[in-house]
Amino acid sequence: MTRRLAQVAKKVGVSEATVSRVLNGKPGVSEATRQAVLTALDVLGYERPTQLRGERARLVGLVLPELQNPIFPAFAEVIGGALAQQGLTPVLCTQTQGGVSEADYVELLLQQQVSGVVFAGGLFAQADAPHEHYRQLAERNIPVVLINASIEGLDFPCVSCDDAVAVEQAWRHLASLGHERIGLVLGPVDHVPSGRKLQAARAVVQAAGGVLPDDFVVRSIFSLEGGQAAAARLLDRGVTGIVCASDPLALGAIRAVRRRGLSVPGDVSVVGFDDSAFMSCTEPPLSTVRQPIEAMGRAVVELLCAQIQGTQAHPGELLFEPELVVRGSTAQAPVS
């Protein structure tokens, strides 16, 4: 007990006597200090005293599918900073292949009495994936915010980049450069944002008086290798422009073009999505559609805090406008 008092006191910057008063429910401690002591207990891995366990900790779970795609650390940085400004501590939960599952993380977060959970790019974005752990959060009235997809039947606020606008920008950019045979590399069939992108691409082509051929749309896992394999199939079908659902997919597409002895953008133009870190440093620098990560991340925290404070009127899905960033991976279509 003495060691625990000392560690918590040091973490918060108060005396051991103050920590003792909080743990024993004694008066004479400000609410801010009391919450800081309880948060320190959570962060250091100590159980709260029995009489305090019913209260939610000042912890927020931030659940990400991976850290290899730079877009997820970027969201984590913005959201983590905004949470800290609100006196909340982010708990980063990253899934690994064969490791802790998203459902396992939810169970751990519930045990820690978290104040809320933010999900970015998880199973909620796959219509056919198991969603029971999300329902568990809803049943317990835990504040939740989703990024870039919603769950049908669950009333969670959602902050999204507008997939339709993103595809329109990329497609029209390539069309303006004279590309007529444009292919699309998307995520799995049940991936909700990819479905929105496909719907938008078909609408753009139809508005121009054409039809998007089914064999110009290829599905893939979200990885560089997946992008390479998908792009190779599109190259077999004679495309000169490729729109990808993520930057790693686009980098894989560029590699596929080069493996054919072709050049980007001389023979094939490639557009990514996200504008994640270092895309201006690739060779060639990647043309991509930028997600407004800073604005989206801050909106996520505002929605979460409103739920925690019980003041939120549900806004539905907030759509943020993306921005086309033209760099060196796109150019005039080759003359046939």
HELIX and SHEET records of a PDB file:
HELIX    1   1 THR A    2  VAL A   12  1                                  11    
HELIX    2   2 GLU A   16  LEU A   23  1                                   8    
HELIX    3   3 GLU A   31  LEU A   44  1                                  14    
HELIX    4   4 THR A   50  LEU A   52  5                                   3    
HELIX    5   5 ILE A   71  GLN A   85  1                                  15    
HELIX    6   6 GLU A  102  GLN A  111  1                                  10    
HELIX    7   7 LEU A  123  ALA A  125  5                                   3    
HELIX    8   8 GLU A  132  GLU A  139  1                                   8    
HELIX    9   9 ASP A  163  SER A  176  1                                  14    
HELIX   10  10 VAL A  192  ALA A  207  1                                  16    
HELIX   11  11 ASP A  214  PHE A  216  5                                   3    
HELIX   12  12 LEU A  224  ASP A  236  1                                  13    
HELIX   13  13 ASP A  247  ARG A  259  1                                  13    
HELIX   14  14 ILE A  293  ILE A  308  1                                  16    
SHEET    1   A 6 THR A  89  THR A  94  0                                        
SHEET    2   A 6 LEU A  59  LEU A  64  1                                        
SHEET    3   A 6 GLY A 116  ALA A 120  1                                        
SHEET    4   A 6 VAL A 144  ILE A 147  1                                        
SHEET    5   A 6 CYS A 158  CYS A 161  1                                        
SHEET    6   A 6 GLU A 317  PHE A 320  1                                        
SHEET    1   B 6 VAL A 217  ARG A 219  0                                        
SHEET    2   B 6 ILE A 182  LEU A 186  1                                        
SHEET    3   B 6 GLY A 241  CYS A 244  1                                        
SHEET    4   B 6 SER A 269  ASP A 274  1                                        
SHEET    5   B 6 SER A 287  ARG A 290  1                                        
SHEET    6   B 6 GLU A 323  VAL A 325 -1                                        
END                                                                             
